[in-house]
């Protein structure tokens, strides 16, 4: 079994986690830039953080046989702080980097006018840089926030298929399914989504455009929750190919839109996704010049 965790904050995890992840079949991750738990107070603190996501963390992951990519953006919580909005001016420099496969996490926290403006500006940057967007849905007023998210996306230059709307649940998945955007689910020990609820959502809505992640971070989370979803799918009667589709080929297909994925060779069947380079294979599928 091969697994791609498309949303995990490895900066907050230990090397023991990398070892456990590799042993369980996780071979690739995407780490979105996120709020660190307390306010950053200067542009330099963002730059140092982004540099670590694109330098130190890929190196650390590589020591354990895991390919590491990142998404870069100003998260919605910090969009409300005028000291943080300066980061919008330096984002183009980072969005040109090789291991950046999307703009994110974007979206809403409290659905303020400031968040509106920052969200729209970053969707515009995603279109300009020909990158997909990873969108965070708010913890409060989740359905209203998801609908507002989709309205802003519809007004942008991005096609729905270039947008992954994350942290969904039973209440919000339907409107995103109808929109044509990709559907993301964070599987947590106590909150958000668990593996059994995830399987029921797959039964109801199918496997197309479905993305499952652990979103593991500083809090009570588990970097092996993608593995638990795979096990729950198999126990529920899904095939090995179904598991491979949801937990490998779907995230590859979405993030390969960046043209920047560099993934390890695996023993599983044909890898899906234009714009993905496979280590040990010189073929670059559909990548930009």
Buried (B, 14 or more C-beta within 10 A) or exposed (E): BBBBBBBBBBBBBEEEBBBBBBEBBBBBBBBBBBBBEEEBEEBEBBBEBBEBBBEEBBEBBEEBBBBBBBBBBBBBBBBBBEEBBBBBEBBEEBBEBEBBBBBBBBBBBBBEEBBBEBBBBBBBBBBEBEBBBBBBBBEEBBBEBBBBBBEBBEEBEBEBBBBBBBBBBEEBBBBBBEBBBBBBBBBBBEEBBBBEBBBEBBEEBEBEBBBBBBBBBEEEBBBBBBBBBBBBBBEBEBEEEBBBBBBBBBBBBBBBBBBBBBBBEBEEEEBBBBBBBBEEEEEBBEBEE
